[in-house]
Amino acid sequence: MKVRAVDLDGVQLRFASDIATAIGFTRPKVAIKEYCQEKRRFITFQDRFDRTQRARILSPPDVQRLEEAMQRRKAPCKQTQ
Protein backbone atom coordinates (compact mmCIF):
# COMPACT_ATOMS: atom_id res chain seq x y z
CA MET A 1 0.00 0.00 0.00
CA LYS A 2 1.18 3.48 -0.83
CA VAL A 3 1.42 5.85 2.15
CA ARG A 4 1.39 9.51 1.23
CA ALA A 5 3.69 11.84 3.15
CA VAL A 6 4.55 15.51 3.23
CA ASP A 7 7.65 17.26 4.55
CA LEU A 8 6.71 20.24 6.71
CA ASP A 9 9.50 22.27 8.33
CA GLY A 10 11.86 19.31 8.05
CA VAL A 11 9.46 16.85 9.71
CA GLN A 12 8.05 13.91 7.75
CA LEU A 13 4.27 13.87 8.26
CA ARG A 14 2.10 11.03 6.95
CA PHE A 15 -1.53 10.96 5.85
CA ALA A 16 -3.49 9.57 8.80
CA SER A 17 -5.87 7.29 6.92
CA ASP A 18 -3.07 5.89 4.75
CA ILE A 19 -0.85 4.95 7.69
CA ALA A 20 -3.68 3.49 9.80
CA THR A 21 -4.83 1.32 6.89
CA ALA A 22 -1.26 0.23 6.08
CA ILE A 23 -0.67 -0.79 9.70
CA GLY A 24 -3.75 -3.00 9.55
CA PHE A 25 -6.63 -1.18 11.20
CA THR A 26 -9.94 -2.02 9.54
CA ARG A 27 -11.54 1.20 10.80
CA PRO A 28 -8.79 3.83 10.43
CA LYS A 29 -10.86 6.82 11.60
CA VAL A 30 -11.72 5.08 14.88
CA ALA A 31 -8.08 4.08 15.46
CA ILE A 32 -6.82 7.59 14.73
CA LYS A 33 -9.34 9.12 17.12
CA GLU A 34 -8.52 6.60 19.86
CA TYR A 35 -4.71 6.46 19.72
CA CYS A 36 -3.43 9.77 18.28
CA GLN A 37 -2.83 12.34 21.00
CA GLU A 38 -1.08 15.27 19.36
CA LYS A 39 -2.81 18.37 18.07
CA ARG A 40 -4.80 17.68 14.92
CA ARG A 41 -3.12 18.94 11.77
CA PHE A 42 -4.68 19.02 8.33
CA ILE A 43 -3.35 19.60 4.84
CA THR A 44 -5.27 20.83 1.82
CA PHE A 45 -4.30 19.41 -1.58
CA GLN A 46 -5.60 18.83 -5.09
CA ASP A 47 -6.48 15.25 -6.03
CA ARG A 48 -5.98 13.75 -9.47
CA PHE A 49 -9.42 15.01 -10.55
CA ASP A 50 -8.43 18.58 -9.55
CA ARG A 51 -10.74 18.59 -6.54
CA THR A 52 -9.67 20.26 -3.32
CA GLN A 53 -9.27 17.70 -0.54
CA ARG A 54 -8.49 18.02 3.15
CA ALA A 55 -6.70 15.25 5.04
CA ARG A 56 -5.36 14.76 8.54
CA ILE A 57 -1.61 14.29 8.82
CA LEU A 58 0.24 12.57 11.63
CA SER A 59 3.56 13.35 13.27
CA PRO A 60 6.08 10.55 13.92
CA PRO A 61 5.01 10.12 17.60
CA ASP A 62 1.38 9.52 16.56
CA VAL A 63 2.49 7.06 13.88
CA GLN A 64 4.45 5.21 16.57
CA ARG A 65 1.40 5.13 18.86
CA LEU A 66 -0.68 3.54 16.09
CA GLU A 67 2.03 0.94 15.42
CA GLU A 68 2.31 0.09 19.14
CA ALA A 69 -1.48 -0.18 19.47
CA MET A 70 -1.61 -2.65 16.59
CA GLN A 71 1.25 -4.69 18.07
CA ARG A 72 -0.65 -4.92 21.37
CA ARG A 73 -3.76 -6.07 19.52
CA LYS A 74 -1.83 -8.79 17.69
CA ALA A 75 0.06 -10.00 20.77
CA PRO A 76 -1.01 -13.46 21.92
CA CYS A 77 -3.21 -13.47 24.99
CA LYS A 78 -1.89 -15.13 28.12
CA GLN A 79 -4.13 -17.87 29.43
CA THR A 80 -5.12 -17.70 33.05
CA GLN A 81 -5.61 -20.80 35.14
N, C-alpha and C positions, 0 to 999 in steps of 0.2 A: 504494500500500500504506500502511496505517495503522501508524505507529510509536508505540508506547506510551512514555510518559515519566513521570517522577516528579521532583518538586522536593524535594531533601533538603538542608537547611541552605543554601539559596540556590543550590545547584548543580543544573543540569538533568541528570538521569541517564536513560538510555534502556535499554529492554529489549534485551538482547543479541541474542536470536534475531531480533527484529523488525528491528533495524538491519542485521544481517549479511545477512538475506534481502533487505531493501530495496536494499542496496548492490549485490547481484547474486551473492552466494555461493550455490552450489547445496547446499553442505554447511555450514550456519552453525556447528554445534558444532565442527567441525574448524577452521574459520577463527578462531573465537573463541579456541580453545585455542592455536592457533599464533601469532596476532598480538597478542592482548591481554596486556599485561604488568603492569598494576596489580593490587593485591590484589583478590581475588574478593569481590564484594558481592552479596548476595541480598535480595530483597524477598518478603514473604509477602502474598498478597492473595486476595480471594474472586472467583471467576469468575462468569459470568452464571448458572451452575447452582448457585451457592452452595457450590461446592467450594473448599477451601483449596488454593492453588497457590503454588509457590515458583519464582521466576525470577531469573536473573542480570541485573544491571544494570551498564551501562558508564558510565564517566566520559568527559567530552569528549576527553581525550588518547587513550583506547582507541578511541573512535569514529573519531578522526582516523587512527589506525594502520590500522584496517580499510579506511578510504577510500583511503589511500595504497597499501595492499597491492593493492587491486582496480585502481587506476590502473596500477600496475606490471604487473599481469597482462594488462591490456588494451593496454599500449603495444606498438607494432609492433616486431618483432624486427629488429635490424640484420643484414644479410647479410654474411657474411665471404667474402673471396675467396681 
